[in-house]
Amino acid sequence: MVIRMNNKSAALLAAFVSGGTLSQAQILNPSFEAGGGSLTSWGASGHAFATTTALFPTPTQSTHEAVVATDLDGSFGEPAGTGVSQATAETFLGLTAGSLPGVGNGNVTKISSIDQTVT
């Protein structure tokens, strides 16, 4: 599974994680352009990176986008990597142990995520 993040999806994710309340908070590095394309100001767990590669359609803003993936082997020129366990992800995201299966469709075997504290 690969999830593409851009400025709009990052804002929606921030609203979802904060309980659905939108605010005027500033998301830092929302289009992943800092430092020539990076996850600067974002925390990452598992396999996540900023890219400009031709693996995906053109980013919706600027030239970079974030990729959060559970398993990539590098065969398309992307960095190879894998996700982390459910327990590691729940700790990283500040979730109650065992809560992730209730969010989706069953048990979590591998997961990758990015986060940013928005106040």
N, C-alpha and C positions, 0 to 999 in steps of 0.2 A: 504494500500500500504506500502510495506517495501522496502527500498533501502539499499543495502549493500555497504559500502565504504571500499576500501583498498587503498594502496599506489598509484596504477595506476589510479584508478577512481578518487581519490582525485586530482591528477595532472591534469587529463582531465577536472574535474570540475573547477579547478583553471584557466585553460586555457580558458574555455568557459566563465566564469564570467568576465575574464579580456579582453574579446573581441577576443579570439582565438590566442593571441600571447604567445608562449612558451618562457620562459626565464630560466636563471640559478638560480632562486630564490630557497631558501631552504624552504620546507614545514616542519614545526615542528610537531613532533609526528605523522608521516605519517601512521604508522601501529597501532596506538592507544595502544601502549605498556607502555607509561609513567605511573608511579605510579602503576604498576601491572595491567594495563588495564583501560584507562580513555580517556576522551576527552580533556585532558590537552592541551593547546594552541589552542583549537578550541572553537568557540562560538556556542551555541546551542539555538534553539528556538523550542518550541513544545516538542515532545517526541524523544529524541536521547540519546543513551548510547553506551558504549563499552561493548563487551561480548565475552565470550569463550564458551557459551552454545552450546549444540548439536542441537539447533533450525535450524542451517544453516550448510552447508558443511564446511569443514575445511577452516579457513582463508587462503588467498593466501600467506601471509607473517606472520611469527611468530605465535602467539597464539591468538591474539585479532582482532576484526573487529568492525566497527561502524555500528549501526543499526539506521536508521532514519525512523520513522513510524508515520502514521496518527492516528492509533487507535490499541492499544494492551490491552487485558484484563487480562494478567497475567496467563492465563490458561495453558500455556506451560512452565511456570517457568521464563518468561521474566518479567522485570519490567512493571507494568501496567501504561498506560498513553495515552494521546491524543494529537493531533495537536492543532495548534492555528489558529486564524482567518486569512483571507487573508490580512487584514490591518496590523495586528501585524507582519506577515511574511515580508511584503513589507518594513515596517519600519526597522526590524532587518537586512534585506539584503541590505538596502540602495537603494531600488527601488522606482520608481515613483508610487504614489498611483494609484491603478487601473490597473497596468501594468501586473500582473500575468496571468489573463485570456488569454491574447494575446500570452503567451508562450506555453500554452498547448491546451487543448480541452474544453474550456468553463470556467464557473465560478469555483472558488476555495472555498470549504466549510471548509476544514481543511488542514493544511500543517505543516510539521516539516522540519527543515533544520539545517545544520551545516555550519559554515564558518570559514575561516582563512584569514587574510590579508597577502598576499604574495607580497613582494616588491623586 
